[in-house]
Amino acid sequence: MSFSSETKTALCNSEINKSCCKRALLSGMLAFSNIFQWDKIKLITENKDTAELYTGLLKELYDIDTNEYVSEKHTTDEGERITHNSYKITAVSAKRLQPLRELVPSGAPSFYRINENIFECESCRRMFIRGAFLASGTISDPKASYHLEISTPYTNLTKDIMKLLEEVGFPPRTTVRKSSNVIYYKDSEQIVDFLNAIGATNAAFEVINRKIMKEYRNNANRRVNFETANIEKTVNACNEINNLIKYLIDSGEINQLDAELQKTAHIRYDNPGLSLSELAAIFEPPISKSGLSHRLRRITAFANERMKK
């Protein structure tokens, strides 16, 4: 089961006690379903729990019976045959669907609008949004990316849901994809707020958990890259000065250095794998890292000067 389907199943199994919230939820599902007209309704979903909630609310609130058709689609994943069910819920009858007119704003030319007059309590708006998500929303698996969207082909409904989302504190972004208006979020924090608002707390927690894991891995990778860069920098610097020391040894110019610098040059040359701190510790008596750096700079300057002659 996909992350999106798991989220919808959890939402469908969440108990709702107030009749006004149930009506708002059904209104959201109807408005964002495939067909919502004066004489016909149709919802197509791949989530069985969404189909059952839709038919259950229609029967409970308006005594509307529906017809259900189940179709199968088969895919193959790594040699395994997987069956996907699609549920089509319909009802056709102007007389039977007459009670649903109360969900439409007075004077509206179609059912594809939001009637805020049915929102009787603080939770109703969020229940409508939950219904919209159940009917036409999707959310990507946070393991891969952050993306949540709700789509509809109806411009006025898009404007209404945009306004509603802004009112509850989650202003979304929009785009047009083929013939659909897509209302979406790509920011993980906004997605978490949205999920919490519609009651999908487990999904919200999973998004947070995945974000923490991604940030931890990214920080670990940055540390590794930083340490690797420092190692490469150290190795390059060591190779550079050892090449200069080799020149001094081969040319005999090393004898022009004082005893202290000659000793430093030989220790550096004989221990190419040691860091400056490790190298400073093997002197007798030990010297400081800054003292060793100073000596190596003097050796480098001397070698460069001799090579110019």
N, C-alpha and C positions, 0 to 999 in steps of 0.2 A: 504494500500500500504506500502511495506517495505521501510526502509530508503534507501536501495540500489536502489530500483526502483524509488523512489522520486528523488534521485540524478541524475539518468540517464534521467528521464523525463525533469528535469531542464536543463541538458546539451543539450538535443535534441532541446529544445525550444530556445536555445541561438543562436542569429543571427550570421552568418558568411558571410562576404562580399567578401573576396578575393577568387578567383577561386583556387589559389594554396593551400590555407588552406583547402578548401573543398576537393580537390584531396588528400591531406595528410590525412584528416579525414577518407575518404572512404578507402584509402589504409590501414589504421590501422584496420578498421572494417573488411576488406576482409582478411588480413593476419591472424587475430585472430578469424575468423569465423570458422564454422564447416568444410566446404570444400571450398578450393580455388584452382582450377586446371585449366588446359588449356581449358577444354571443359565443366566445371561444377562449379557452386558456390552454396553454401548453408549456410544460417544463421538461427539458431534457437534461439529465445529469448522469454522471458516471458514479456518483456516490449514493449508495443504497439508503443510507440514513437520511440524506437530504430528501430523497424521494418519499420516504415514509413520513418524515416530518411535514412535508408539503401536503400530502393527502390527509394526514391526521388533523392538521389545523383547518383545512377546508371543511372536513366533516364536523369537527367539534364546534367551530365558530359559526358556520353558515349551513350546515347540513347538506353539503355538496358532495355527491359521490363522483368518483373519477374512474377513468379507464387507465390501466397500466400496461405498457408494452415493454418487454425486455428483449434486447438484441445483444448478440455476442460478437466480439472482435478478438481475433487471435494474433498474438505477436510472439516472436522468438527472441529470447535473451540468453546468450551463451549456450545455445543448444536446447534450452528449456522452453517448452510451449506454454505461453501464459494467456489466460482468458480474461478479457475485460468486458464487463457488462455495462450496457447503457440503458437507462430507465427513461421512458417517455410517458409522462403523465398528462392526460387530456380530459377536458370536459367541454361538451358542445351543447349549448341550450341557452338562448337569451332569457328564458323564464327562470331557469335554475340558477343562472349567474347574476340575476337581478340584484340580490343582496350585496354583491361586491361593489356596487356603485357608491356605497358610503365611503369607500377607501379613496375615491377620486375627488380632487378639489371641485367645488361647485362651479359649473360652467366650463370646466376643462374639456377640450375637444377629444381627448383620448385618456386612457388609463395610465399612460406613461408620464405621470407627474407625481409629485409628493404632496399628500394632503396632511399638512402639519396639524390640522384640527383634530386628528385622531390621536395625537400624542398627549396623553393625559397625565403622565408622571415623568420624573427625571430620566427613567431608564428607557422610555419609549423610543427616543431618537437613536439610541445605541442598538436597540433591538431591530429597528428598521435597517440600520447599516449592516447588522449581522445577517438579516435576510437577504440583502443585496449581495453580500459576499458569498453566502451559501448558493445563491442562484447563478451568479455569473463571475464570481471571484476566483482567483488562484493565488498561491504563494509558493515561491521557489524554496527548495531545500536549503536552509542556511549553511549547510556544509559546502555548497557550491557558490551561492550568491544571495544577495538581499534584493528581493523584488516581490511586491504584492500589488495586485491590480484588480479592478472591477471594470467591466466593459458593458457598453450598451450602444445600439445604433441611434438612439434618440437624443437629439440635441437638447431639448428642453429638460429631459430627465437628467442629462449630464449636468446642466446648470443647477438643477435642484439639488442633486447629491453633492456637488461641489460646495454649494452654499451651506448645506447641512453639515458637511465634514468640517468646514471652517468654523461653524457655530460651536461644535463640540471640541474644537481645538486641534484638529488634524488637517490643516490645509494641504491638499495633494497637488501633484503635477498632472498635466493632461497631455495626451497626444492623440493623433488619429492613425489607426491601423486598418487599412483597407476601408471597410464600410462602418467600422466601429469607433466610438469614442472611448478611449482608455484612460481611466483615472488610476494613478499609480503612485507608489512610494518605493524609493530605492535606498533611503537612509535607514539603517538598522534601528536607530532610536525611535524614528517615527513609526516603523513597522511594529516595534514592541508596544508603543503607546496605543496604536490601532488595535492590536490583538488583545491587549488588556481591556480596552474599552468595550469590545464586543464579547468579552468573557472567555477568550481563548488563552487562558493563563499558562497552560502547559506549553503551548506553542511559543508564547512570548518568552518563557524561561529558556526554551531550547535555542531561540535566536540569541539571547544574551549569552548562554553557555558557549555557543559556537563562536561568537564574537570574541569572547575571552580567550578561547583556545587559539583562534587565528592570530590575535594580538600577541599571545605568548610565543607562538611559533615565529611570527615576524620579528619580535624582539630578539629571540634566540638566533635567528638567521643574521640579524644585523650585528649581533655580538660576534658571531663566527666570522662574518665578513670583515669586521673591524680588526679582529685579532689576526686574521689571515693577511690583511693589508699591512699590519704592523710587522708581522713576521717577514713578509716579502721586503718591506722597507729595511728591516734590520739585516736581512741576508744580502740585499743589494749594497748596503753601506759597508758590510763586512768584506764582501768581494772586492769592492772598490779600494778600500785601504790595504787589503792583502795583496792586491796587484801592485800597489805602490811600494809596499814593503819588499815584495819579491824583486822589484826593479832595484831597490836600494841594496839588497843582498847580492844579486847577480852582478851589479856594477861595482860593488865594493864601497859605494857611497855611505853605507850604513855605518862604517867606521868613523865617519865625520860627526856622528851624533855622540852626545855624552852618554855615559854608562847607563844612566837612568832610562833614557829614551831607547837605547839599544835593547835593554832588557824588555821594555814595554813592547817594542816592535816584534821581538822573537816570541813573546808570550801570545801576542795577538795572532801572529802568523801560524803558530803551532796549535791554536785552539779556535779554529774558524766557526765551530758550532756553538760557542758560548756567547751569551748575552753580555752586555757591559757589566751588569751587576755580578754575574757569575764570574766574569773574567777578573774583576777587581778583587774578588774574594780570595783568589789563589795567589795573590802577591804575598811576599813575606818581607815585612809585615803587610797586611791588607791595606789597600788604599780605597778612597771613596770613589763612587761612580763618576762624580763630577771631576775628581782629580785625574781619573783615567781618560775621560773625554778630553780634558785639556791637553794631556800628553799626546793623544792620538791626533788632535788638531795640529799640534806642533810638528809631528812626524809627517802628516799630510802636506802641510805647507812647505816643509823642507824638500820632500820628494817632488812636488810640483815645480818648485824653483829649480832643482837640479835637472829635471827633465827638459826644461826650457833651454838649458845651456847646450 
